[in-house]
Amino acid sequence: MRGIVPPDPETDVSAAHHALVYMPGRTRKRFPAGCVRLMDSAEAAVAAADPQGKWFPARVLGPSKSSEGQYLFYLLDWLE
């Protein structure tokens, strides 16, 4: 996947998760960890979504540490 720090094959630190992502819109492909709430399932993420409050359900990959030292999650896909 281009633009994504690949997961370490020797650990399970970075993995795919269902989540709520706080964003003003759906144009970004990566998010700071503070804007991501991990959820137990896709159904839970969709049920807890709040588009008016700018919380959108998604499937994300992470966390990964950026070159600036921040923890990031990468968008795999938006859930509807």
C-alpha positions in Angstrom: 0.0 0.0 0.0 1.6 3.2 -1.1 1.9 5.9 1.6 1.4 3.6 4.5 4.1 2.5 6.8 4.0 -1.3 6.5 3.2 -3.3 9.7 6.1 -5.0 11.4 5.8 -8.7 10.4 7.4 -9.9 13.7 4.9 -8.2 15.9 1.1 -7.5 16.0 1.4 -3.9 17.2 0.0 -2.4 14.0 -3.2 -4.1 12.8 -6.6 -3.4 11.1 -9.3 -2.1 13.5 -12.8 -0.8 13.3 -13.0 2.7 14.6 -14.6 6.1 14.8 -12.6 8.8 13.3 -13.0 12.5 14.2 -12.5 14.6 11.0 -14.1 17.6 9.5 -14.5 15.7 6.2 -13.5 12.4 4.6 -10.6 13.7 2.5 -7.6 12.5 4.6 -6.0 9.1 4.4 -4.2 9.2 7.8 -5.2 10.4 11.2 -3.4 11.2 14.5 -4.2 8.7 17.3 -6.0 11.3 19.2 -8.7 11.5 16.5 -9.4 7.7 16.5 -11.6 5.7 18.9 -11.1 1.9 18.4 -14.3 -0.1 18.4 -15.1 -3.8 18.9 -16.8 -4.3 15.6 -17.9 -2.7 12.4 -21.5 -2.7 13.7 -20.5 -0.9 16.8 -18.6 1.7 14.8 -21.5 2.3 12.5 -24.0 2.5 15.5 -21.8 5.0 17.4 -21.2 7.3 14.3 -22.2 10.9 14.7 -21.8 12.8 11.4 -23.1 16.0 12.9 -20.3 15.7 15.5 -17.8 14.8 12.8 -17.3 11.2 14.0 -17.2 8.8 11.1 -17.0 4.9 11.1 -14.0 3.5 9.3 -11.6 0.6 9.1 -8.1 1.7 10.0 -4.6 0.3 10.1 -2.3 1.2 13.0 -1.0 2.5 15.1 2.3 3.4 13.3 4.8 5.9 14.5 5.6 8.7 12.0 9.0 10.1 11.3 7.9 13.1 13.5 7.3 10.8 16.4 3.5 10.9 16.3 1.3 7.8 16.3 -0.9 7.6 13.2 -3.7 5.4 11.9 -4.2 4.9 8.1 -7.6 4.7 6.4 -8.4 1.3 4.9 -12.0 2.2 4.1 -15.0 4.1 5.3 -17.9 2.1 6.7 -21.5 3.0 5.8 
